[in-house]
Amino acid sequence: MPAAAVGSVVMLDDNTDAWAARMRMLGGARKSVDVQNLIIDGDAFGLAWSD
């Protein structure tokens, strides 16, 4: 089993910034990319979780 990856969480609330971040991530990948996107606009629980 491969070693656990070290990751980070970044809140991107601007569509242009989010798109650019995805492109940088894809461009820097050597083997694979594991991504999770959460849309929390208008979601009280999601907004509370992000603080």
C-alpha positions in Angstrom: 0.0 0.0 0.0 1.4 3.4 -0.9 2.3 5.9 1.9 -0.4 8.4 2.8 -0.1 11.6 0.9 0.4 14.9 2.7 -2.1 17.4 1.6 -3.7 20.7 2.3 -7.0 22.5 2.2 -7.3 25.9 0.5 -10.5 27.9 0.3 -10.8 29.5 -3.1 -13.9 31.7 -3.4 -13.1 33.2 -6.8 -13.8 31.1 -9.9 -10.7 32.4 -11.8 -8.4 31.7 -8.9 -9.9 28.2 -8.4 -9.4 27.4 -12.1 -5.8 28.6 -12.1 -5.1 26.5 -8.9 -6.5 23.4 -10.6 -4.3 23.9 -13.7 -1.2 24.4 -11.5 -2.1 21.2 -9.6 -2.6 19.2 -12.8 0.6 20.6 -14.4 2.6 19.6 -11.3 1.3 16.1 -11.1 3.8 13.3 -11.7 1.5 10.3 -11.5 -2.0 11.1 -10.4 -4.2 13.8 -8.8 -6.7 13.3 -6.0 -9.0 16.2 -5.7 -12.1 17.0 -3.7 -14.3 20.0 -4.5 -16.9 21.3 -2.1 -19.5 23.8 -3.1 -20.6 25.6 0.1 -22.4 28.6 -1.3 -25.5 29.2 0.7 -24.8 26.2 2.9 -24.7 27.1 6.6 -23.0 23.8 7.6 -20.4 24.1 4.8 -19.7 27.7 5.8 -19.3 26.8 9.5 -17.0 23.9 8.6 -14.7 26.2 6.5 -14.0 28.6 9.4 
